[in-house]
Amino acid sequence: MGLYSKTLYFLMGDRGLLLEFGDEISREINEKVKRMALAIQAEILEGVIETVPTYRSLLIIYNPTVLPIEGLKKRLELIEEGLQQTPLPEPSLIHIPVVYGGIHGPDLEGVAKYHRISPEEVIRLHCSKPYLIYMIGFMPGFPYMGELPQALVTPRLKTPRLIVPKGSVAIAQKQTGIYSMESPGGWQILGRTPVELFYPEKDPPALLRMGGFAQFYPVTEKEFENWSE
């Protein structure tokens, strides 16, 4: 179906309202999510505490004693009517160094075998284009990015790992991402970056932001160690 002709509203407890704009991962839907989040922030609606954008929906956390649900819905409908007037900021492009394979990329060989190509071709494909940052989630600073070249689309691991090291660069289906901290995870790990993705003392704390782009490039083990130091 793609982008809905009419936005759907779902109550999420007594302080949350979810706006759903479509039923698939697409740039068109994600752009509407971002525009809506920016427009709400620009309005500075009293009673709105936080907005949480995702691939295809936007969660609004609000105070119902300040802004009742019906009043919130009416304000949101008015904002959506003028949404195309909301400018999007110029997207940033951040280049991310990655040491591929070996202990840092335990699934590189397996991904290569799955696609019947060489590990070098997997690396080339993964580094071949900038990826749109669709959303930040799962853990602080973790970017969900896409889409992968079709020749690199790979299913998740059948059994997730209990520990994935911080900085691991991984793929799953059409997505690629970076583990911003040590965590369990089921994505296919191709390599690791020394770049810090999350700074809790900064505002905003995440290095990568929704709507920007990131592109990977390969580095040697020595370059990785020097960067880390």
GROMACS elastic network, one bead per residue, 0.5 to 0.9 nm:
[ bonds ]
;  ai    aj funct       b0    kb
    1     4     6  0.71304   500
    1    22     6  0.74455   500
    1    23     6  0.66317   500
    1    24     6  0.78537   500
    2    21     6  0.85704   500
    2    22     6  0.52975   500
    2    23     6  0.55637   500
    2    24     6  0.57580   500
    2    25     6  0.82351   500
    2    26     6  0.77194   500
    2    28     6  0.87205   500
    2    29     6  0.75310   500
    3     6     6  0.86033   500
    3     7     6  0.88013   500
    3    21     6  0.59564   500
    3    23     6  0.69490   500
    3    24     6  0.79737   500
    3    26     6  0.86460   500
    3    28     6  0.74514   500
    3    29     6  0.58108   500
    3    56     6  0.87978   500
    4     7     6  0.61659   500
    4     8     6  0.81310   500
    4    20     6  0.83443   500
    4    21     6  0.56494   500
    4    22     6  0.50220   500
    4    23     6  0.77468   500
    4    29     6  0.88032   500
    5    21     6  0.83835   500
    5    22     6  0.87318   500
    6    21     6  0.75966   500
    7    19     6  0.65123   500
    7    20     6  0.58360   500
    7    21     6  0.51456   500
    7    22     6  0.78565   500
    8    18     6  0.80202   500
    8    19     6  0.57293   500
    8    20     6  0.50967   500
    8    21     6  0.66952   500
    8    22     6  0.86665   500
    9    17     6  0.68144   500
    9    18     6  0.56732   500
    9    20     6  0.64880   500
    9    73     6  0.84975   500
   10    16     6  0.85103   500
   10    17     6  0.57854   500
   10    19     6  0.66431   500
   10    20     6  0.79629   500
   11    14     6  0.73542   500
   11    15     6  0.82019   500
   11    16     6  0.60716   500
   11    18     6  0.62860   500
   12    15     6  0.68603   500
   12    17     6  0.54219   500
   12    18     6  0.65910   500
   12    59     6  0.84705   500
   12    61     6  0.89431   500
   13    16     6  0.57416   500
   13    17     6  0.80149   500
   14    17     6  0.84692   500
   14    62     6  0.88271   500
   14    63     6  0.87148   500
   14    64     6  0.74993   500
   15    60     6  0.82001   500
   15    61     6  0.56501   500
   15    62     6  0.53102   500
   15    63     6  0.60819   500
   15    64     6  0.64632   500
   15    69     6  0.88793   500
   16    59     6  0.67356   500
   16    60     6  0.55852   500
   16    62     6  0.62188   500
   16    63     6  0.87110   500
   17    58     6  0.83101   500
   17    59     6  0.57988   500
   17    60     6  0.51586   500
   17    61     6  0.66424   500
   17    62     6  0.79009   500
   17    69     6  0.82910   500
   17    73     6  0.89202   500
   18    57     6  0.68392   500
   18    58     6  0.57126   500
   18    60     6  0.62070   500
   18    61     6  0.88195   500
   19    33     6  0.87749   500
   19    56     6  0.87201   500
   19    57     6  0.54324   500
   19    58     6  0.50904   500
   19    59     6  0.62976   500
   19    60     6  0.78943   500
   20    23     6  0.80303   500
   20    33     6  0.86285   500
   20    56     6  0.62480   500
   20    58     6  0.65602   500
   20    59     6  0.86641   500
   21    29     6  0.64101   500
   21    30     6  0.85373   500
   21    32     6  0.75373   500
   21    33     6  0.72728   500
   21    56     6  0.57632   500
   21    57     6  0.57538   500
   21    58     6  0.82725   500
   22    25     6  0.82611   500
   22    26     6  0.88197   500
   22    29     6  0.62067   500
   22    30     6  0.89345   500
   22    56     6  0.57424   500
   22    57     6  0.74956   500
   23    29     6  0.86696   500
   23    56     6  0.69135   500
   24    29     6  0.79184   500
   24    55     6  0.81888   500
   24    56     6  0.69567   500
   25    28     6  0.87572   500
   25    29     6  0.72584   500
   25    30     6  0.74630   500
   25    55     6  0.61663   500
   25    56     6  0.66664   500
   25   134     6  0.88393   500
   26    29     6  0.54822   500
   26    30     6  0.61795   500
   26    31     6  0.85661   500
   26    55     6  0.78436   500
   26    56     6  0.79704   500
   26   134     6  0.89986   500
   27    30     6  0.50095   500
   27    31     6  0.58758   500
   27    32     6  0.85926   500
   27    55     6  0.87666   500
   27   132     6  0.83931   500
   27   134     6  0.80273   500
   28    31     6  0.52554   500
   28    32     6  0.65395   500
   28    33     6  0.89191   500
   29    32     6  0.52199   500
   29    33     6  0.64283   500
   29    34     6  0.88590   500
   29    55     6  0.75743   500
   29    56     6  0.57788   500
   29    57     6  0.84681   500
   30    34     6  0.63131   500
   30    35     6  0.86638   500
   30    53     6  0.87474   500
   30    54     6  0.76601   500
   30    55     6  0.54944   500
   30    56     6  0.55822   500
   30    57     6  0.80214   500
   30   134     6  0.66322   500
   30   135     6  0.86438   500
   30   211     6  0.83969   500
   31    34     6  0.50951   500
   31    35     6  0.61171   500
   31    36     6  0.85582   500
   31    56     6  0.89486   500
   31    88     6  0.86838   500
   31   134     6  0.87938   500
   31   211     6  0.76203   500
   32    35     6  0.50204   500
   32    36     6  0.60347   500
   32    37     6  0.85142   500
   32    56     6  0.83290   500
   32    83     6  0.81570   500
   32    84     6  0.88773   500
   33    36     6  0.52621   500
   33    37     6  0.62349   500
   33    38     6  0.87133   500
   33    53     6  0.63964   500
   33    54     6  0.73917   500
   33    55     6  0.75954   500
   33    56     6  0.64225   500
   33    57     6  0.61748   500
   33    58     6  0.62144   500
   34    37     6  0.51194   500
   34    38     6  0.61710   500
   34    39     6  0.85263   500
   34    53     6  0.69414   500
   34    54     6  0.87935   500
   34    58     6  0.85530   500
   34    88     6  0.80631   500
   34   210     6  0.76960   500
   34   211     6  0.73323   500
   35    38     6  0.51695   500
   35    39     6  0.60159   500
   35    40     6  0.85998   500
   35    83     6  0.66942   500
   35    84     6  0.79038   500
   35    86     6  0.62534   500
   35    87     6  0.74919   500
   35    88     6  0.67242   500
   36    39     6  0.50402   500
   36    40     6  0.61405   500
   36    41     6  0.85823   500
   36    58     6  0.80604   500
   36    76     6  0.87389   500
   36    79     6  0.76672   500
   36    80     6  0.68866   500
   36    83     6  0.67328   500
   36    86     6  0.81843   500
   37    40     6  0.52859   500
   37    41     6  0.62872   500
   37    42     6  0.86870   500
   37    51     6  0.64947   500
   37    52     6  0.79530   500
   37    53     6  0.69166   500
   37    58     6  0.72975   500
   38    41     6  0.50883   500
   38    42     6  0.61315   500
   38    43     6  0.86920   500
   38    86     6  0.74828   500
   38    87     6  0.85849   500
   38    88     6  0.80955   500
   39    42     6  0.50170   500
   39    43     6  0.62506   500
   39    44     6  0.88363   500
   39    79     6  0.68593   500
   39    80     6  0.83768   500
   39    83     6  0.71420   500
   39    86     6  0.61815   500
   39    87     6  0.88304   500
   40    43     6  0.51260   500
   40    44     6  0.65001   500
   40    45     6  0.69419   500
   40    48     6  0.86807   500
   40    51     6  0.82406   500
   40    76     6  0.78006   500
   40    79     6  0.73157   500
   41    44     6  0.52742   500
   41    45     6  0.74935   500
   41    48     6  0.89850   500
   41    50     6  0.88982   500
   41    51     6  0.82380   500
   42    45     6  0.83428   500
   43    46     6  0.88945   500
   43    79     6  0.84492   500
   44    47     6  0.89162   500
   44    48     6  0.77687   500
   45    48     6  0.56448   500
   45    49     6  0.87535   500
   45    67     6  0.87015   500
   45    72     6  0.87729   500
   45    75     6  0.85592   500
   46    49     6  0.82120   500
   46    62     6  0.88599   500
   46    63     6  0.87653   500
   46    66     6  0.71620   500
   46    67     6  0.70671   500
   47    61     6  0.87658   500
   47    62     6  0.54654   500
   47    63     6  0.50052   500
   47    64     6  0.72078   500
   47    65     6  0.79561   500
   47    66     6  0.51278   500
   47    67     6  0.51302   500
   47    68     6  0.86574   500
   47    72     6  0.87626   500
   48    51     6  0.79007   500
   48    60     6  0.70931   500
   48    61     6  0.61653   500
   48    63     6  0.64388   500
   48    66     6  0.87120   500
   48    67     6  0.76352   500
   48    72     6  0.86199   500
   49    60     6  0.76215   500
   49    61     6  0.54373   500
   49    62     6  0.50691   500
   49    63     6  0.70030   500
   50    59     6  0.82099   500
   50    60     6  0.59564   500
   50    61     6  0.50918   500
   50    62     6  0.69865   500
   51    58     6  0.67856   500
   51    59     6  0.56835   500
   51    61     6  0.62724   500
   51    62     6  0.88723   500
   52    57     6  0.85614   500
   52    58     6  0.56756   500
   52    60     6  0.64405   500
   52    61     6  0.80988   500
   53    56     6  0.79029   500
   53    57     6  0.62491   500
   53    59     6  0.63642   500
   53    60     6  0.87276   500
   53   135     6  0.67661   500
   53   136     6  0.82242   500
   53   210     6  0.84324   500
   54    57     6  0.53441   500
   54    58     6  0.60474   500
   54    59     6  0.80816   500
   54   134     6  0.72251   500
   54   135     6  0.54077   500
   54   136     6  0.75978   500
   54   137     6  0.79686   500
   54   210     6  0.89619   500
   55    58     6  0.85006   500
   55   134     6  0.57908   500
   55   135     6  0.61346   500
   55   144     6  0.86750   500
   62    65     6  0.89676   500
   62    66     6  0.83266   500
   62    67     6  0.72592   500
   62    68     6  0.88225   500
   62    69     6  0.87567   500
   62    72     6  0.86764   500
   63    66     6  0.55242   500
   63    67     6  0.60154   500
   63    68     6  0.76903   500
   64    69     6  0.64328   500
   64    72     6  0.88885   500
   65    68     6  0.63327   500
   67    70     6  0.83558   500
   67    71     6  0.63351   500
   67    72     6  0.61802   500
   68    71     6  0.53836   500
   68    72     6  0.62193   500
   68    73     6  0.87990   500
   69    73     6  0.61865   500
   69    74     6  0.87081   500
   70    73     6  0.51389   500
   70    74     6  0.63118   500
   70    75     6  0.87424   500
   71    74     6  0.52158   500
   71    75     6  0.63119   500
   71    76     6  0.86589   500
   72    75     6  0.52146   500
   72    76     6  0.61634   500
   72    77     6  0.86576   500
   73    76     6  0.50616   500
   73    77     6  0.61378   500
   73    78     6  0.87042   500
   74    77     6  0.51518   500
   74    78     6  0.63786   500
   74    79     6  0.87077   500
   75    78     6  0.52189   500
   75    79     6  0.62493   500
   75    80     6  0.86921   500
   76    80     6  0.60964   500
   76    81     6  0.86436   500
   77    80     6  0.50926   500
   77    81     6  0.63019   500
   78    81     6  0.51911   500
   78    82     6  0.68994   500
   78    83     6  0.87898   500
   79    82     6  0.55673   500
   79    83     6  0.61369   500
   80    84     6  0.82786   500
   81    84     6  0.80391   500
   82    85     6  0.57408   500
   82    86     6  0.74644   500
   83    86     6  0.54457   500
   83    87     6  0.88304   500
   84    87     6  0.75564   500
   88    91     6  0.81735   500
   88   211     6  0.86927   500
   89    92     6  0.87956   500
   89   211     6  0.85432   500
   90   211     6  0.89247   500
   90   212     6  0.82599   500
   91   211     6  0.62082   500
   91   213     6  0.68029   500
   92   208     6  0.89530   500
   92   209     6  0.86248   500
   92   211     6  0.80886   500
   92   213     6  0.59374   500
   92   214     6  0.81487   500
   93   130     6  0.77384   500
   93   212     6  0.62107   500
   93   214     6  0.54246   500
   93   215     6  0.73242   500
   94   130     6  0.88477   500
   94   208     6  0.78685   500
   94   212     6  0.81433   500
   94   213     6  0.63911   500
   94   215     6  0.64232   500
   94   216     6  0.86319   500
   95   130     6  0.86385   500
   95   213     6  0.86779   500
   95   214     6  0.57173   500
   95   216     6  0.57638   500
   95   217     6  0.70844   500
   96   193     6  0.70392   500
   96   194     6  0.87441   500
   96   195     6  0.71317   500
   96   214     6  0.68441   500
   96   215     6  0.59985   500
   96   217     6  0.62051   500
   96   218     6  0.85949   500
   97   192     6  0.83064   500
   97   193     6  0.57427   500
   97   194     6  0.73736   500
   97   195     6  0.75025   500
   97   215     6  0.86786   500
   97   216     6  0.58419   500
   97   217     6  0.50802   500
   97   218     6  0.57954   500
   97   219     6  0.60293   500
   97   224     6  0.79899   500
   98   168     6  0.88624   500
   98   169     6  0.75737   500
   98   190     6  0.89322   500
   98   191     6  0.60691   500
   98   192     6  0.53152   500
   98   194     6  0.75317   500
   98   195     6  0.89127   500
   98   216     6  0.65988   500
   98   217     6  0.60182   500
   98   219     6  0.56330   500
   98   220     6  0.81774   500
   98   224     6  0.75559   500
   99   102     6  0.87364   500
   99   104     6  0.69767   500
   99   105     6  0.78722   500
   99   190     6  0.86243   500
   99   191     6  0.54276   500
   99   192     6  0.55047   500
   99   193     6  0.64676   500
   99   194     6  0.87504   500
   99   217     6  0.85850   500
   99   218     6  0.57551   500
   99   219     6  0.50984   500
   99   220     6  0.57556   500
   99   221     6  0.60641   500
   99   223     6  0.83399   500
   99   224     6  0.64209   500
  100   103     6  0.88216   500
  100   104     6  0.64814   500
  100   105     6  0.54731   500
  100   106     6  0.89345   500
  100   108     6  0.75005   500
  100   123     6  0.73027   500
  100   169     6  0.87196   500
  100   190     6  0.58009   500
  100   192     6  0.65985   500
  100   193     6  0.89006   500
  100   218     6  0.67845   500
  100   219     6  0.77352   500
  100   220     6  0.81529   500
  100   221     6  0.86021   500
  101   104     6  0.56671   500
  101   106     6  0.60659   500
  101   107     6  0.74712   500
  101   108     6  0.55353   500
  101   109     6  0.75457   500
  101   119     6  0.81695   500
  101   189     6  0.85505   500
  101   190     6  0.59768   500
  101   191     6  0.55081   500
  101   192     6  0.85241   500
  102   105     6  0.53596   500
  102   106     6  0.59900   500
  102   107     6  0.88638   500
  102   108     6  0.81370   500
  102   190     6  0.89836   500
  102   191     6  0.79827   500
  103   106     6  0.57595   500
  103   191     6  0.82534   500
  104   165     6  0.85706   500
  104   168     6  0.72365   500
  104   169     6  0.88603   500
  104   189     6  0.78208   500
  104   190     6  0.73348   500
  104   192     6  0.54369   500
  104   193     6  0.89049   500
  105   108     6  0.56021   500
  105   109     6  0.84637   500
  105   168     6  0.77468   500
  105   169     6  0.79613   500
  105   170     6  0.84642   500
  105   188     6  0.85233   500
  105   189     6  0.52305   500
  105   192     6  0.67185   500
  106   109     6  0.72617   500
  106   110     6  0.81040   500
  106   188     6  0.81897   500
  106   189     6  0.61019   500
  106   190     6  0.65982   500
  106   191     6  0.75799   500
  107   110     6  0.51217   500
  107   111     6  0.60877   500
  107   112     6  0.85603   500
  107   170     6  0.87655   500
  107   188     6  0.55798   500
  107   189     6  0.51384   500
  107   190     6  0.56411   500
  107   191     6  0.84016   500
  108   111     6  0.52661   500
  108   112     6  0.62404   500
  108   113     6  0.87518   500
  108   119     6  0.62592   500
  108   122     6  0.75369   500
  108   123     6  0.84395   500
  108   188     6  0.77582   500
  108   189     6  0.67743   500
  108   191     6  0.75955   500
  109   112     6  0.50704   500
  109   113     6  0.62435   500
  109   114     6  0.86316   500
  109   118     6  0.80018   500
  109   119     6  0.59474   500
  109   122     6  0.89800   500
  109   190     6  0.85537   500
  110   113     6  0.50990   500
  110   114     6  0.61039   500
  110   115     6  0.87370   500
  110   119     6  0.87890   500
  110   188     6  0.87270   500
  111   114     6  0.50114   500
  111   115     6  0.63926   500
  111   116     6  0.84229   500
  111   117     6  0.85625   500
  111   119     6  0.78603   500
  111   122     6  0.75829   500
  111   152     6  0.81020   500
  111   154     6  0.72133   500
  111   188     6  0.76232   500
  111   190     6  0.82861   500
  112   115     6  0.53714   500
  112   116     6  0.58133   500
  112   117     6  0.51072   500
  112   118     6  0.54453   500
  112   119     6  0.52337   500
  112   120     6  0.85424   500
  112   121     6  0.78537   500
  112   122     6  0.62084   500
  112   152     6  0.88504   500
  113   117     6  0.63672   500
  113   118     6  0.75185   500
  113   119     6  0.83400   500
  114   117     6  0.79498   500
  114   154     6  0.79937   500
  115   118     6  0.85971   500
  115   122     6  0.88042   500
  115   151     6  0.73101   500
  115   152     6  0.73214   500
  115   153     6  0.88678   500
  115   154     6  0.83832   500
  117   120     6  0.82550   500
  117   121     6  0.63095   500
  117   122     6  0.71782   500
  118   121     6  0.51483   500
  118   122     6  0.65296   500
  118   123     6  0.88515   500
  119   122     6  0.50138   500
  119   123     6  0.63550   500
  119   124     6  0.86477   500
  120   123     6  0.51326   500
  120   124     6  0.61662   500
  120   125     6  0.86535   500
  121   125     6  0.60391   500
  121   126     6  0.84437   500
  122   125     6  0.52074   500
  122   126     6  0.60959   500
  122   127     6  0.86248   500
  122   151     6  0.88053   500
  122   152     6  0.70527   500
  122   190     6  0.87361   500
  123   126     6  0.51070   500
  123   127     6  0.61664   500
  123   128     6  0.84312   500
  123   190     6  0.81593   500
  123   217     6  0.86455   500
  123   218     6  0.76465   500
  124   127     6  0.52658   500
  124   128     6  0.58951   500
  124   217     6  0.88130   500
  124   218     6  0.87983   500
  125   129     6  0.78970   500
  125   148     6  0.83294   500
  125   149     6  0.67766   500
  125   151     6  0.79034   500
  125   152     6  0.70694   500
  126   129     6  0.73564   500
  126   148     6  0.72214   500
  126   149     6  0.75661   500
  126   152     6  0.75379   500
  126   176     6  0.87935   500
  126   215     6  0.87256   500
  126   216     6  0.72144   500
  126   217     6  0.85496   500
  127   130     6  0.78024   500
  127   215     6  0.64864   500
  127   217     6  0.55502   500
  127   218     6  0.76117   500
  128   149     6  0.83703   500
  128   215     6  0.79927   500
  128   216     6  0.80785   500
  128   217     6  0.86296   500
  129   148     6  0.85464   500
  129   149     6  0.83884   500
  129   214     6  0.86758   500
  129   215     6  0.62577   500
  129   216     6  0.80788   500
  130   146     6  0.85563   500
  130   213     6  0.59004   500
  130   214     6  0.53478   500
  130   216     6  0.76020   500
  131   134     6  0.88539   500
  131   145     6  0.56257   500
  131   146     6  0.50701   500
  131   147     6  0.64829   500
  131   148     6  0.77468   500
  131   176     6  0.82545   500
  131   212     6  0.84003   500
  131   213     6  0.52781   500
  131   214     6  0.53056   500
  131   215     6  0.61316   500
  131   216     6  0.88684   500
  132   135     6  0.89917   500
  132   144     6  0.84217   500
  132   145     6  0.53837   500
  132   146     6  0.55713   500
  132   147     6  0.74233   500
  132   210     6  0.79532   500
  132   211     6  0.64384   500
  132   212     6  0.60511   500
  132   214     6  0.67757   500
  133   136     6  0.77015   500
  133   143     6  0.62002   500
  133   144     6  0.58929   500
  133   146     6  0.69642   500
  133   208     6  0.75399   500
  133   209     6  0.66324   500
  133   210     6  0.50371   500
  133   211     6  0.54889   500
  133   212     6  0.55409   500
  133   213     6  0.56299   500
  133   214     6  0.71606   500
  134   143     6  0.74511   500
  134   144     6  0.57043   500
  134   145     6  0.55782   500
  134   146     6  0.73311   500
  134   209     6  0.84735   500
  134   210     6  0.54220   500
  134   211     6  0.62325   500
  134   212     6  0.82256   500
  135   142     6  0.83912   500
  135   143     6  0.60094   500
  135   144     6  0.54519   500
  135   145     6  0.74369   500
  135   209     6  0.73525   500
  135   211     6  0.77607   500
  136   139     6  0.79265   500
  136   140     6  0.73644   500
  136   141     6  0.59533   500
  136   142     6  0.53972   500
  136   144     6  0.61522   500
  136   206     6  0.83684   500
  136   208     6  0.80047   500
  136   209     6  0.70106   500
  136   210     6  0.65472   500
  137   140     6  0.63463   500
  137   141     6  0.68263   500
  137   142     6  0.55345   500
  137   143     6  0.66406   500
  137   144     6  0.73486   500
  138   141     6  0.84916   500
  138   142     6  0.64627   500
  138   143     6  0.86590   500
  138   144     6  0.89824   500
  139   142     6  0.55707   500
  139   143     6  0.89854   500
  139   179     6  0.80609   500
  139   180     6  0.72738   500
  139   181     6  0.77955   500
  139   183     6  0.86832   500
  140   143     6  0.89206   500
  140   180     6  0.69437   500
  140   181     6  0.81516   500
  140   197     6  0.85447   500
  140   198     6  0.66408   500
  140   200     6  0.88766   500
  140   205     6  0.84713   500
  140   206     6  0.72962   500
  141   178     6  0.86372   500
  141   179     6  0.81704   500
  141   180     6  0.57538   500
  141   181     6  0.85787   500
  141   197     6  0.56373   500
  141   198     6  0.51410   500
  141   199     6  0.85296   500
  141   205     6  0.75827   500
  141   207     6  0.70646   500
  141   208     6  0.71053   500
  141   209     6  0.85115   500
  142   177     6  0.68619   500
  142   178     6  0.59057   500
  142   179     6  0.57568   500
  142   180     6  0.53472   500
  142   181     6  0.83554   500
  142   197     6  0.75110   500
  142   198     6  0.83496   500
  142   206     6  0.83109   500
  142   208     6  0.83866   500
  143   176     6  0.81938   500
  143   177     6  0.54402   500
  143   178     6  0.62723   500
  143   179     6  0.81169   500
  143   180     6  0.84053   500
  143   197     6  0.89202   500
  143   208     6  0.68578   500
  143   209     6  0.77588   500
  143   210     6  0.80049   500
  144   175     6  0.66260   500
  144   176     6  0.63584   500
  144   177     6  0.52312   500
  144   178     6  0.79775   500
  144   210     6  0.88198   500
  145   148     6  0.83580   500
  145   174     6  0.86250   500
  145   175     6  0.55509   500
  145   176     6  0.52192   500
  145   177     6  0.58841   500
  145   213     6  0.82707   500
  145   214     6  0.81508   500
  146   149     6  0.87381   500
  146   174     6  0.62919   500
  146   176     6  0.60580   500
  146   177     6  0.85120   500
  147   150     6  0.83079   500
  147   153     6  0.88174   500
  147   174     6  0.52388   500
  147   175     6  0.56547   500
  147   176     6  0.75685   500
  148   151     6  0.80136   500
  148   152     6  0.62256   500
  148   153     6  0.62632   500
  148   171     6  0.82984   500
  148   173     6  0.81508   500
  148   174     6  0.50410   500
  148   175     6  0.59776   500
  148   176     6  0.69259   500
  149   152     6  0.54774   500
  149   153     6  0.68077   500
  149   174     6  0.77700   500
  150   153     6  0.54038   500
  150   174     6  0.76351   500
  151   154     6  0.86707   500
  152   171     6  0.86580   500
  152   173     6  0.84135   500
  152   174     6  0.78589   500
  153   171     6  0.79903   500
  153   172     6  0.71546   500
  153   173     6  0.50172   500
  153   174     6  0.51509   500
  153   175     6  0.78836   500
  154   171     6  0.71090   500
  154   172     6  0.56637   500
  154   174     6  0.71905   500
  154   175     6  0.89332   500
  154   188     6  0.79913   500
  155   158     6  0.84016   500
  155   171     6  0.83157   500
  155   172     6  0.54406   500
  155   174     6  0.86302   500
  155   187     6  0.80894   500
  155   188     6  0.80339   500
  156   159     6  0.84555   500
  156   160     6  0.82234   500
  156   171     6  0.77002   500
  156   172     6  0.50141   500
  156   173     6  0.67298   500
  156   186     6  0.58012   500
  156   187     6  0.50620   500
  156   188     6  0.61688   500
  157   160     6  0.59214   500
  157   161     6  0.84410   500
  157   172     6  0.83075   500
  157   185     6  0.88528   500
  157   186     6  0.52196   500
  157   187     6  0.59932   500
  157   188     6  0.62904   500
  158   186     6  0.75508   500
  159   186     6  0.66721   500
  160   163     6  0.87956   500
  160   184     6  0.69780   500
  160   185     6  0.52847   500
  160   187     6  0.74245   500
  161   164     6  0.65297   500
  161   183     6  0.86898   500
  161   184     6  0.55532   500
  161   185     6  0.53995   500
  161   186     6  0.59679   500
  161   187     6  0.86522   500
  162   183     6  0.71972   500
  162   185     6  0.66975   500
  162   186     6  0.87459   500
  163   182     6  0.65547   500
  163   183     6  0.53531   500
  163   185     6  0.70113   500
  164   167     6  0.87152   500
  164   168     6  0.69029   500
  164   179     6  0.75698   500
  164   181     6  0.83216   500
  164   182     6  0.55355   500
  164   183     6  0.52291   500
  164   184     6  0.55586   500
  164   185     6  0.61649   500
  164   186     6  0.87426   500
  164   189     6  0.85225   500
  165   168     6  0.58272   500
  165   179     6  0.73682   500
  165   180     6  0.87816   500
  165   181     6  0.68835   500
  165   183     6  0.68703   500
  165   184     6  0.87778   500
  165   192     6  0.83688   500
  166   178     6  0.82026   500
  166   179     6  0.54934   500
  166   180     6  0.55094   500
  166   183     6  0.74679   500
  166   192     6  0.80686   500
  166   193     6  0.85463   500
  166   194     6  0.87823   500
  167   178     6  0.59691   500
  167   179     6  0.52070   500
  167   180     6  0.56328   500
  167   181     6  0.67038   500
  167   182     6  0.79907   500
  167   191     6  0.84360   500
  167   192     6  0.52272   500
  167   193     6  0.50011   500
  167   194     6  0.62185   500
  167   195     6  0.70337   500
  167   196     6  0.75282   500
  167   197     6  0.81533   500
  168   177     6  0.83488   500
  168   178     6  0.55871   500
  168   179     6  0.52684   500
  168   180     6  0.78163   500
  168   181     6  0.86434   500
  168   182     6  0.86862   500
  168   189     6  0.64071   500
  168   190     6  0.76251   500
  168   191     6  0.58574   500
  168   193     6  0.63899   500
  168   194     6  0.89797   500
  169   176     6  0.74211   500
  169   177     6  0.59163   500
  169   179     6  0.66368   500
  169   187     6  0.89981   500
  169   188     6  0.84070   500
  169   189     6  0.57930   500
  169   190     6  0.58679   500
  169   191     6  0.51687   500
  169   192     6  0.51655   500
  169   193     6  0.67882   500
  170   175     6  0.85113   500
  170   176     6  0.56501   500
  170   177     6  0.55094   500
  170   178     6  0.62420   500
  170   179     6  0.79311   500
  170   187     6  0.57137   500
  170   188     6  0.51438   500
  170   190     6  0.54433   500
  170   191     6  0.70588   500
  170   192     6  0.84323   500
  171   174     6  0.74458   500
  171   175     6  0.56382   500
  171   177     6  0.63500   500
  171   178     6  0.88124   500
  171   187     6  0.55964   500
  171   188     6  0.52009   500
  171   189     6  0.66381   500
  171   190     6  0.74745   500
  172   175     6  0.53035   500
  172   176     6  0.63494   500
  172   177     6  0.84679   500
  172   186     6  0.82063   500
  172   187     6  0.52656   500
  172   188     6  0.62701   500
  173   176     6  0.82610   500
  173   187     6  0.88951   500
  176   187     6  0.86882   500
  177   187     6  0.87344   500
  178   181     6  0.88490   500
  178   192     6  0.82193   500
  178   193     6  0.81703   500
  178   197     6  0.84209   500
  179   182     6  0.69398   500
  179   183     6  0.74872   500
  179   185     6  0.87594   500
  179   197     6  0.85988   500
  180   183     6  0.87091   500
  180   196     6  0.72447   500
  180   197     6  0.55824   500
  180   198     6  0.65745   500
  181   197     6  0.85729   500
  181   198     6  0.84593   500
  185   188     6  0.88746   500
  186   189     6  0.87721   500
  189   192     6  0.80625   500
  192   224     6  0.86507   500
  193   196     6  0.83141   500
  193   224     6  0.73826   500
  193   228     6  0.89922   500
  194   224     6  0.63729   500
  194   225     6  0.81202   500
  194   227     6  0.64084   500
  194   228     6  0.54896   500
  195   227     6  0.82009   500
  195   228     6  0.79801   500
  196   199     6  0.75920   500
  196   207     6  0.75554   500
  197   205     6  0.83086   500
  197   206     6  0.57999   500
  197   208     6  0.69033   500
  198   202     6  0.86463   500
  198   205     6  0.55963   500
  198   207     6  0.60798   500
  198   208     6  0.86289   500
  199   202     6  0.55767   500
  199   203     6  0.83319   500
  199   204     6  0.82312   500
  199   206     6  0.62904   500
  199   207     6  0.76317   500
  200   203     6  0.78671   500
  200   204     6  0.83273   500
  200   205     6  0.51180   500
  200   206     6  0.79400   500
  201   204     6  0.86671   500
  201   205     6  0.66364   500
  202   206     6  0.81078   500
  203   206     6  0.80294   500
  204   207     6  0.78168   500
  204   209     6  0.89353   500
  206   209     6  0.67661   500
  208   212     6  0.71417   500
  208   213     6  0.81110   500
  208   214     6  0.79057   500
  209   212     6  0.57340   500
  209   213     6  0.82799   500
  210   213     6  0.83576   500
  219   222     6  0.81115   500
  219   223     6  0.59945   500
  219   224     6  0.65778   500
  220   223     6  0.51255   500
  220   224     6  0.61876   500
  220   225     6  0.86800   500
  221   224     6  0.50061   500
  221   225     6  0.62396   500
  221   226     6  0.86711   500
  222   225     6  0.51058   500
  222   226     6  0.61542   500
  222   227     6  0.85457   500
  223   226     6  0.50793   500
  223   227     6  0.60527   500
  223   228     6  0.85245   500
  224   227     6  0.51918   500
  224   228     6  0.61786   500
  224   229     6  0.86945   500
  225   228     6  0.50787   500
  225   229     6  0.62014   500
  226   229     6  0.51614   500
